[in-house]
């Protein structure tokens, strides 16, 4: 079964964070990214999507993230919310719509109430939005039942100036 991951960003304010999230979305094979609010749209010209993930992954503004939940996706809210499951204990659904809180706020209660799951990263203090997305997507990959790991993947993914190899024993 193919896994699906879609992201929802609650009123993000930083184009740097959204650009980094788009880059992570390309790295972790996210299907689409939605965002609510107007702050990012005003600052979008300052993006940092250095891998141009926007060419392959839609980034769509929506009035309400709950209106953008893909068919059959489970809603997973990621935020520092009392009663949430710590990420190390969380099992990711095959088809997930991850909703992240804003850098300077939280996910609305009505969205938390609509979620199938709520998880958080157990840190001291809150993390940057882009860092949070990267950690959650990596956790999803690390816990996946199928692995993409191979030297072919490394050759395809690394910078063109990187030809370093691990020395094998004689």
C-alpha positions as CSV (number, residue, x, y, z in Angstrom):
1,X,0.0,0.0,0.0
2,X,1.3,3.5,-0.9
3,X,1.4,5.9,2.0
4,X,0.2,9.4,1.6
5,X,1.1,12.5,3.6
6,X,-0.4,15.9,3.2
7,X,0.4,18.9,5.3
8,X,-1.8,21.7,6.7
9,X,-0.1,24.8,8.1
10,X,-2.2,27.0,10.5
11,X,-1.6,30.7,9.5
12,X,2.2,30.5,9.0
13,X,3.9,33.8,9.2
14,X,7.4,33.1,8.0
15,X,8.3,32.6,4.3
16,X,11.6,31.0,5.5
17,X,9.7,28.3,7.4
18,X,7.3,27.7,4.6
19,X,10.2,27.4,2.1
20,X,12.0,25.0,4.4
21,X,8.7,23.0,4.8
22,X,8.4,22.8,1.0
23,X,12.0,21.5,0.7
24,X,11.2,18.9,3.4
25,X,8.0,18.0,1.6
26,X,10.1,17.1,-1.5
27,X,12.6,15.1,0.5
28,X,9.9,13.1,2.3
29,X,7.5,12.7,-0.6
30,X,4.6,14.8,0.7
31,X,1.6,15.0,-1.7
32,X,0.5,18.6,-1.1
33,X,0.7,21.4,1.4
34,X,-2.2,23.7,2.4
35,X,-2.0,26.8,4.5
36,X,-4.6,29.0,6.2
37,X,-4.5,32.7,7.0
38,X,-3.0,35.6,5.1
39,X,0.4,36.2,6.7
40,X,2.4,33.8,4.5
41,X,0.7,35.0,1.2
42,X,1.9,38.6,2.0
43,X,5.5,37.4,2.6
44,X,5.8,34.6,0.0
45,X,8.2,36.5,-2.3
46,X,10.9,35.8,0.3
47,X,10.7,32.0,0.0
48,X,13.6,29.6,0.7
49,X,12.4,26.6,-1.3
50,X,15.9,26.0,-2.7
51,X,15.0,22.7,-4.3
52,X,12.0,24.3,-6.0
53,X,9.5,21.8,-4.5
54,X,6.7,24.0,-5.6
55,X,7.2,22.7,-9.2
56,X,6.0,19.3,-8.0
57,X,4.1,19.8,-4.8
58,X,1.1,22.1,-4.7
59,X,1.1,24.8,-2.0
60,X,-2.5,26.0,-1.7
61,X,-4.1,28.7,0.4
62,X,-7.4,27.7,2.0
63,X,-9.9,29.4,4.3
64,X,-10.2,26.4,6.5
65,X,-7.8,23.5,6.7
66,X,-10.6,21.1,7.6
67,X,-12.0,21.7,4.1
68,X,-8.8,20.4,2.6
69,X,-8.6,17.0,4.2
70,X,-7.8,14.5,1.5
71,X,-10.3,11.6,1.0
72,X,-9.9,8.9,3.6
73,X,-7.0,10.7,5.3
74,X,-6.7,10.7,9.1
75,X,-6.3,14.1,10.6
76,X,-3.1,14.3,12.8
77,X,-2.7,17.6,14.7
78,X,0.9,18.3,15.8
79,X,1.1,20.8,18.6
80,X,2.0,21.2,22.3
81,X,-1.5,20.3,23.4
82,X,-2.3,18.8,26.8
83,X,-3.4,15.1,26.5
84,X,-1.5,14.7,23.1
85,X,0.6,11.5,22.5
86,X,4.3,12.0,22.5
87,X,5.8,11.5,19.0
88,X,8.0,8.6,20.0
89,X,4.9,6.6,21.0
90,X,2.8,7.7,18.0
91,X,2.0,5.3,15.2
92,X,1.5,7.2,11.9
93,X,-1.5,6.3,9.8
94,X,-0.9,5.3,6.2
95,X,-2.9,8.2,4.8
96,X,-2.3,11.3,7.0
97,X,-3.2,15.0,6.9
98,X,-0.8,16.6,9.4
99,X,-2.0,19.9,10.7
100,X,0.7,22.1,12.4
101,X,0.1,25.0,14.7
102,X,1.6,28.5,13.8
103,X,4.9,29.8,15.0
104,X,3.3,32.2,17.5
105,X,0.0,30.4,18.5
106,X,-1.8,27.1,18.5
107,X,-4.2,25.0,16.5
108,X,-7.9,26.0,17.2
109,X,-9.8,23.8,19.6
110,X,-12.4,23.0,16.9
111,X,-9.6,21.6,14.7
112,X,-8.1,19.6,17.6
113,X,-11.7,18.2,18.3
114,X,-12.0,17.1,14.7
115,X,-8.6,15.3,14.7
116,X,-8.2,11.5,14.7
117,X,-4.9,11.9,16.5
118,X,-3.0,14.6,18.3
119,X,0.8,14.3,18.9
120,X,3.6,16.5,20.0
121,X,7.4,16.4,20.1
122,X,8.5,16.2,23.7
123,X,11.0,19.0,23.9
124,X,11.8,21.7,26.5
125,X,10.2,24.7,24.9
126,X,8.5,24.9,21.5
127,X,10.3,24.2,18.2
128,X,10.4,26.2,15.0
129,X,7.6,25.3,12.6
130,X,9.9,24.0,9.8
131,X,12.0,22.0,12.3
132,X,8.8,20.5,13.7
133,X,7.6,19.4,10.2
134,X,11.0,17.9,9.5
135,X,11.0,15.9,12.7
136,X,7.5,14.6,12.2
137,X,8.2,13.6,8.6
138,X,11.5,11.9,9.5
139,X,9.7,10.0,12.4
140,X,7.1,8.9,9.8
141,X,9.9,7.6,7.5
142,X,11.8,6.0,10.4
143,X,8.7,4.1,11.5
144,X,7.6,3.0,8.0
145,X,7.4,-0.7,7.3
146,X,9.1,-0.3,3.9
147,X,12.6,1.3,3.5
148,X,13.9,3.4,0.6
149,X,17.5,3.2,1.9
150,X,20.1,2.3,-0.8
151,X,23.2,3.6,-2.4
152,X,21.2,4.4,-5.5
153,X,19.0,6.7,-3.4
154,X,22.1,8.4,-2.0
155,X,23.5,8.9,-5.6
156,X,20.2,10.4,-6.7
157,X,19.7,12.6,-3.7
158,X,23.1,14.1,-2.9
159,X,24.7,17.2,-4.2
160,X,26.5,16.9,-7.5
161,X,29.8,17.8,-5.8
162,X,29.5,14.9,-3.3
163,X,31.1,11.7,-4.5
164,X,32.4,10.5,-1.1
165,X,32.1,6.8,-0.3
166,X,32.6,4.7,2.9
167,X,35.9,2.8,2.5
168,X,35.3,-0.9,2.4
169,X,37.6,-3.3,4.1
170,X,40.1,-5.3,1.9
